[in-house]
């Protein structure tokens, strides 16, 4: 499972979480034990824990010692010391020694005080006979042993439990005989156990805070790392990969999908790790309380597993398609927001609302189905847990009646049973969440594992690029198709742009003009042939090196949120203010920029929506000019400019970018008439190459485009159209 792989990348934090959970489980499981001790010992036994009195009178001590075998008598005398007032006081002994004393003293103390604490029982009658001398010690022990064997046959352990309980009652009677207030003993015990419970609760609180901090930090780091890896990978993608996944899907994968993974990682640490620890601890504690009722827990676990399995089988297919539906909603919303002006211009609001409603309703139906299925889980689990409580009380009451367990033990058993069942309930909840998060992780890993089709070669060109101001650009028999089975968008194109010259590309719509520039920038790789920059194949250059040689203005000018200065200096962050002003001057943007209240520090909204199309285009041109490139590529970048601004911009490009290579894609003849070389494309092929005057006489396609825009007087009159 991919979630485990993400978590194992943070082994130290996961180890801290597991360690904290073990401590918290110990604290949580100790509370029911302390509660049972308060009920059984603190209330029912008045604070007397066992049949080992802290103080005994000399008479009781000697009478008890006389009834013990030699080994137990020696243990008794080694464990007690006689005080000046004649009483025997228990020394500090180990828990093992105290357990041995409890086993040894229960019967003698019960025999000693039986006439007082159970005057109507058969044992009391035997004791009276023993005390009167009618029965010898050996005869009394033999009769009691036979009675114990008979009791075991009819009711296992009930006689032993009775003797142990009578031993505790004998200790209470001995305390009264020695002048000790039983209320003080009870209060001291309740305070001590209460302090233990308080300390366990405080420790659990501290550990829970540390665990939550570590778990949240780990899950957040996993989300951060995944977003970083995804974003880094997407940045390396070419247009082919972006089109393959779609922008809407990439946005969903980078936000919603990673959020699901992050949430599951957090829940996995909180529940998937803690629940097994708590369940195992609960089973161990139940084994120490009463094993005979464990079948109730087993039945409850089986029912929980069956319910969880059924819900998983029902909801898993829906979870797998839910993310695709979210992609579709995201896609439609993004298209509608991006093309809002188009939607309004053609009065398609109703159509878009209907389209969005269809996608949204499909997502709604899927989510309702899964949520309803999940909503069924909690009531069913609560029914199982409450039924378990009823069965435990019903079965356990008989054990309490027989004396096998005490009331506090029954309370603790119920609590531990709820802990175990709830642990499996949490595991079921996580199991239902896993399929959806697993689908999300598959989608994220699909992007991360995708290799970019445009990547640096294993050995990039490390030779020196000529130091000339401009870059030489050459196409050698280049063919290119956007898909393997599609026709060529560029078909056997060959031309050379000398360094420092201005070259223009023109042709009908869809003839491959923009594709030419994208091949130079290596946004796509050629299908065959070569694209050379300064006589080096662009595939042999590193992408960083190639892009540093080129200044690019795309067909659709895009600005980033920030300021005018930050947008112009985007390609060269260390650009000085003077360089920014120079770039704005060449791009004919100085007038409108200085008209702003803050000048170059004026805020630009996302996408440049707070400036006009022409202003946005000029700022994009200034951004390219601010770089120290050897060649500038303008992809129909003057289309939003008026003729006057267009002419002024071209004039400044010639005078202020002297020596730089300029490649212009344009639709307007007036924009390219003064170029040193004009390349005419038609259906992906070069149908003409030369100057403006040469092409008017030699290229029918160029002449047709020119006559559609300018009159013959303007074309053949000898003057450039401004």
N, C-alpha and C positions, 0 to 999 in steps of 0.2 A: 504494500500500500504506500502510495506516494507521501501521505501525511507523515508516516514514520520516517521516511527519508529526510523530509524537511526538519523534523524534530531532532534526528540524530546528528544534524549539522551543528546542533547546540548541545553537545553532550554534557558539558559542565553544568549549564543551567538546568538541564533535565535531571541530572543527578541531585542537584540541590532541591528541586521540586519533589522528587521521590523521597529524599531523606526527610524533608519537612512533612510529607504526607504520612510517613511511618510514625513520626512523633505525634502528629495530630491524631492518627488512628488510635495510638496507644492512649492518648488523653480521652478521646471520645468513648472508647470501649471501657475505660476505667470508671466512668460515671455511673453506668448501670450497676456495676459491681458495688460501688460505694453506696448507691441507693438501696440495694438489697441488704447491705450490712447495717444501714441505719434502721431498716424495718425489722430485720431478724435479730440483730444483736442490740442495737441501740434502743429499740422499743420493746420487742418481745423478751429479750434477755436482760434488759436493764443495764446494758453496757458491759455485761460479762461475756467475754469472747469465747471461752472454753472452760474446761474442767480443771484448770490449773490456777488455784487461788494465789493472789499476790501475798496474802498473809494467812497463816493458820495458827490456831491455838496449839499449845503443847499437847493437850489431850487428843485433839483431832489428828495432829501430826503422828503421834505414836500409834493411835488406833489404825490409821490408814497404812502406816508403814508395816504394821504387824500383818496386814492382809496381802502384802505384795510379795512376789517371788524375790529371791535374793538379789538378782540383777536389777530389778526395778526399784527395790528398796535402796540399793547403793546409789542409783541414779537420783532418787528422791533426796537422800541425805547430802549428796554432792551439790544439788541445785539450790538447797535452802540453807540459810544461816540463822541461828537463834540470836535474838536481840536481848538487850538487858532486861526488858519487861517480860521475857519468857515466850514471846511470840516467835514464830518461824516465818522469815521474810524471804521471798524468792529473789535470787540474784539475777544479774543480767545473763541470760542464756541465749543460745542461738535458736533460730526458728526450728531447726531439726530436733534440738533437745526439747523444746517446748512441745512439739508434736508428739514426741515419745512420752513425755510426762502426761499429756492429755489422754493418750491411749491407756496409760498405766493407771491414772488416778480416777477416770470416769466411774469405773465400777466400784472401787472402794468407797469413794465419796458418796455415790448413790446408795450403797449399802448402809453407810453411816447415818445418812439423813432420810432414808426411805420412810421410816415410820412417821416423819414430820411432813414430808412433801407429797407422799402418796399412801396414806394410811389404809386405803381400801384395796390396794392391789395385791396380787398373789406374792409378788416379790417382797412386799412389806411383811407379809406373814412369815415368809422364810427367814427374813432378817430378824424378826422378833424371836423366832425359834433359835436362831443362831446366837442372838444376844443373851437369851435366857439359858443357853448352854445345852439346849436340847439337840441342836445340830452342831457338829464340829465344823471347823473351817473347811476341811477337805470335802465333807459331805455337802456343805452349802455351795461350794464351787462346782461340785459335780452336778447338783440339781440345777443350778443356773445354766451350766453348759448344756445340759439336756434341754432345758427350756429354750435356750438360744437356737439350738439345732432345730427344734420343733417349730419355732417362730420363722426360721429361714425357709423351711419347707412350705409354710403357708403364706408368708408375706416377706419376701427377701428384704433384708436390711432394716426392717421395721423395729426389731428388738434392739439392734445396735443403736439405731437412732433414738430409741426410747431411753436407753441407758445413758447415752451421751447427753441428752436433754436433761435427764435427772441429775447428771453430774453437774451441769450448769446451775440447776436449782439448788443443789447442795452447796456450791460455792457461794451463792447468794445468802443461804442460811448461815454459812460459816462467817461471812462478812458481818451479818447482823450480830452473831454471837461475839464477834471481836469488837463490836461497837463502831463499825464503819457504816456511814450513811450511804445507802444504795443510790439515792438520788444524785449524790456527788459523783459516784462512779459513772452513772448513766450520763450526766451532763458533760463530764470530762471526755467520755467516749464520743458523744455527739459533736462536741466542739472539734475534737481531733479529726474525725471523719469529714466534718464540714470544711475544715481548713484544707484537707487533702483535695476535696472537690473544688474548692475555690482556686487552689493552686493549679489543678489540672485544667480548669476552665481558662485561667489567665494564660497558661502556657499554650493551650490550644489557640487562643486568640492571637498571641504573638506569632506563633508558627503559621497560622492561617494568613496573617498579613504578609509575612515574608514570602510564603508560598505564592500568594496571589500576585505579589509584586514580581517575583521571578517568572511566573507563568505568563502574566500579561506582557512583561518585557520580552520574553522569548517569542511569544506569538506575534508581537508587534515587529520584532526584528525579522521574523520570517516573512511577514507581509512587506516590510521595507526592502528586504533582499530580493524578493520575487519581483516587486515593482521595478527595482533598479535593473535587474537582469532582463526583464521584459522590455523596458524602455530602451536599454542599451542595444538590445537585439533589434527592436523596431527601427531605431535610428540607422542601423547598418543595412536595413532592407532597401532594395531597389523598388522602383515602381511596380515591378512584376509581383513581388511578395505582398506589397500593400494592397494591390488589386485582388490578389488571391484571397486574403483574409477579409478584406474590406475594412475601412476606417471604423465603421460602427462596431464591428466585432472586436477589433483590437481595443477599442475604448472599453467595451464590456469586459473583456478579459483582463484588462489592466485595473479595473475598478471593482465591479461586482464579483467576478470570479475570485480574485485575490482576497477580497473581503470575506468570502465564504471560507476559503482555506484558512485565513487568519482566525476566524471565529471557531472553526473546528479544532485547530491547533490549541486554542485556549481551552475549549471544552474537553478536548482529549486529555490535556494535562490535569484539569480539575476533576474530571469524572472518570475517564478511562484508566487513569493511573490509581486514583484514590479508591474507586469502587472495589477492585479486586483485593487491595490491601485491607479495606474495611470488612469485606466479606470473609476473607480468610481469618482475620482476627475474631470476627463474630462466631465463626464456626468453632474456633479453638475455645472461646469462652463458653459456648453452649455445651461443648464436650465436657467441660468441667462442672457444668450445672446439672444437666440431666440428658443423657444420651438417648434414653428410651423414647423421647418425644421428637427426635431428629427427623423422623419420617414426615412430620408436618412441614418442616422447612424444605425438604426435598420435593414434596408435592407442589409447594408454592413456587419453587424455582422452575420446575417443569412447566407450570402454567404460564409464568412470565415469559419463558423462552418461546413457548408456542404462540402467544399473542404477538410478541415482537417479530417472530419469523413471518407470521401471516401479514402483518403490516408492512414489513420490508418487501415481501413479494408483491404486494399491491402497489406500493408507492414508488418502487425503484424505477420502473419504466417511465413514469411521469417525471421524475427528477431528471432523467437523461434528456428529455426534450425541453425542459423548462428553460435552460440556458439559451437554446436556439431561439425560443420565443422572445426572450429578453433582448437578444441580438436584433430581432426583427423590429421590436418596438423602438429600440434605440436608433436603428437605421431610419425608420419612417420619421421619427421626431427630428433627427438630425437633418434629413432632407428637407423637411417642412420648414425648419427654422432657417436653414441656409438659403433656401429658395423662396423665402416669404414674399419678396417683391414680385416674383414670377407668379406665385399662387394668387396674389391679389390682382395682378394685372390681367389674368385670364379668368378671374372669378371662380377659382377652383377650391374655395374654402370648404364647401360642402363635401366635395369629393375627397379632399385630404382628411377631413374629419371622419368620414366613413371609412377610409383606408386605415386610419389610426385606430378607430373603434374596433374594426375587425381584428387587428393584431392584438389590441389590448384585451378584447373579450376572450380571445384564445388563451392568452396568458392568464387571465382571470379564472377561466374554467379549470385550467391545470392546477393553479395554486389553490383554488377552493377544494378541489378533489384531494390534494395532498394534505391540506390543513384539516379537512374534515376527518381524514383517516388518522392523522396525528391526534386530533381532538378526542378520538375514541380511545386512545391509549391510556390517558391518565385516569378516566373513570374506571376502566377495566382493571388497571393496576391497583387503584384504591380499593376496589371490591375484593380483589385477591388479598390485599394486606389486612383489611378489616375481617375478612373471613378467617384468615390465619389467626388473628387475635382471638376470635370467638372459639375456634377449635382448641387453641392452646389453653384457654381458660377452662373449657369444658373437660379436656383430658387431664390438665394439670390439677384440677380441683380434687380428683380422686387420689393423686399422689400426695397432695397436701394432707388429705384426710387420713391416709395411711402413715403419714409421718416421714415419707421418703424424702420430700423436699419441703422447704419452708415457704412462707408467703413471699418473702423478699426474693427468694430464688425464682419463684414463678414470675414476679414482676420483671426481674432481670432477664429471664428467658424470653418473655414477650418483647422486651426492648431489643435484645440481640436478634430475635427473629425479624423484627421490623428493619433492623440495620442490614441484615443479609438480603432480604427481599428487595429493599429499596436500592441496594447496591446493584442487583441484577436489573432493576428497573432503569437505573441510570445507564447501565451498559446497553440496554435496549434502546434508550433515547439516542445515545451516541451512534449505535448501529444504524439507526434510521437516518441520521444526519450524514453518515459517511458516504452513501451513494452520490448525493448531490455534490458534496465537496470533492469527491473523487472525479466526477465529471468535470468540475471546474479545474481541478489540477491537470487533467488530461488536456484541456483546452489551453491552459497556460503553458504546459510543457511542450505542446505542439508548436507554439510560437517560438519558445526558447530553443527547441531542438532544430528548428528550420534553418538551414544554411542559406545565407544570402547568395543569390545568383551572381551578384557583383561583389567580388572580393579581391584583395591584393594577391598577386602571384606569390608563390613560395619564395622566389628570389626576385625582388623588384629591381628595376634599373637604378644603379647607384652611380652612374656616370654624371658628368657635368652637363647641365643645360646651357646652351649658348647664352652669353651675357647680353645679347642684343635686347633693345627695348621691347620689340614686338615678338610674337611667337609665330612660327610657320605652322600652318595647319594643312594637312593633306589627307584626302580620301583616296584609297586605292581599291577600285573594283568592289565597293562595299555593297553588300546585300543584308537586309534585315527584315525579319517578320516578328510580329508581336506574339505569335503563338506558333508552335511547331507545325501545325497543320493549316496555317493561314497563308494567304498570298503575301508576297513581299511588300512591305510599306516603302522600302528603299531597294531599288533594283539596279545593281551594277553601276553605282555612282562613283565617279572619279573626278576630282578637281584639286587644285592647289591654291591656297591663300598665302601669298608671300608675306613674310614678317613686315610689319609696319604699314600694311596696305589696308584699305577698306573694301570689304566684300559684302555684297547684298544677295539675298536669296528671295526669289519671288515665284509665284505660281498659283494655280487655282487652289481653292480650299480642299484640304485633305490630300495634298500631293506629297507630303512628307517634309515640309520645311522645318517644323518644330522637332521632328524626329532627328534631323541632321544635327541640331544643337544638342539634343539629349545624348546622341552618340558621342559627340565631342566631350561632353561633361561626364560620359560613361555612366549615365543613368540606366542605360541598357548596353549590352555587349553585341557587337555585330554578329550576324549569322555567318557571314564569310567576308573576306577582304580585311583591310586594315584602316584604322584611323590613326594618323600620326600627328603628334605635336612636337615640333622641333626635331623631326625625323625619328622620334621614339614612339613606338606603339603605345597607345594609352593603356593597354592591358598590362604593359610592363612597368608602368609608373605606379607608385603608391597613390591611392585616392587622395590622400592629404596633399601630396606633391602636385598632382594634376590640378586639383581645385585651387591650389594657391597660385597657379599660372593663369587662371581664368576668372574673369568677373562676369557674373551671369545675372540677367534680368529676365525673369520668367514671363510667360504670356499673360498670366493673371497675377498682377502685383499684389503681394501680401505683406502686411506690416504686423509687427508684434506689439503687444501691449508694452508701454514704456514711454519714452520721450522721443522727440524727433532726433535728438543727438544720438540716443542709444540705438535707434533704428539705422541711422546712416552709418554709424560705427560698428554695426553688427558683425561685419566680416573682418574687421580689424579693431578689436576693443581698445587698443592703445592709441587709436587715431587722435591726433591733436585737434583742438578746436579750429585752428586755421585750415587744416585739411578738410574738416567737415564743411566749413564755409566755402572752400574752393569747390568741393564736390557739389554742394547745393547751387553754386553759381553756374557751373557747367550744365547742371540739370535744369536750369531755369526755374529753380524753386526758391530763390532768395526772397523775392518780393512777397509771396504769400507766407513764408516762414517768419520773416521779420514783422509782418503785419499781426502776427499772433502776440498776445500779451506777454508770454514768457519766451518768445523767440524759439531757439533750438531746444529749450527746456520745456516746451509745451507738451502736455500729455497726449499720447496716441492711444486710442482704445484698441481692444483686441481685433485684429484683422484690418485696422485702419478705417473703421466705419465712421469715424468722426471727421474724415476729410473726403473730398470729392474724388472721383475716379482719376481725373487728370493729375490732381495733387498726389494721390497715392502712387501713380505711375512715375511721376518725377522723383519722389522720395526713394522709390525702388531703384531708379537709375542712379541717383546720388549714392545709394548704398553700394552699388557695384563699383562706381568710380572712386570711392574712398579706399578700395583695396589696392594693393600694389601688384596688380595683375599685369600679365604681358599681352593678354588678349581679352577683349570685351565682347560678350555675346548678348545681343539684344533680340529677344523673341517677340516680334510685333509689339515692341515696347513704346511706340509712338502713336498708337492707334487712338488714344484718348486725348491727344494734344491737338490744339488748333494748328492751322498751317503756319501761322507766324511763330508760335513757340517751337514748332517742329523745325522750321528753318533755322531759328536762332540756336537751337540745341545742336543741330548737325554742324553748323558753322563752328561752334565752340569745341565740338569733338575733334574737328580737323585741326584747329589752331592750338588747343591746349592739351590734346593727347597725341602730339606729334611723335611718331615712332611706334605707337601702340597699334596692335592689330585689332581691327574692328570688324565684326561679322554681324550684319543686320538682317533679320527676317522681317519683311514688311509686305503689306498689301497695297500701299499707296506708291504709285510711280514717282510722285514728287519727292518722297522720302529717300529714294535710292538713285535718282538720276545722276547724282554726282559721285557715285561709288567708282572706285578704281576697277572693279570687276563685278559683274552681275551674273548670277547663276539662275537659270530658269528651269524649274521642275514641272513635270506633268506626269501624274500617275506614278510617282516614285522614280522617274528617270530624268536625267539631265537632257533637256532638249535645246538648250542654248547657253552660251557662255561668252561674255565680252562686255564692252562698255555699252552705255545707253544708246549711243548713235549706231554702233555696230549691230546691236540686237534689233533695232527698229527695221533694219534692212535685211537681216538674216534669219530672224526667229519670228515665225507667224504667231506663236503663242504669246510672246512678249508684246508684239505689235497689237494684238487683239486686246490684251489687258490695258495697254497704254491708251488706246483709242477709246476704251470704255470709261476712262477717267479724265482725260485731257483732250482738248481739241487739237486738230492738226497744226494750227497756228502755234499753240503752246509747245507742241512736240517738235516741230520742224523750224520754229522761228529762231531757234538758237539760244533762247534765254531760259534760265532755270526758274521754275515756278516756285514762288515763295508762298 
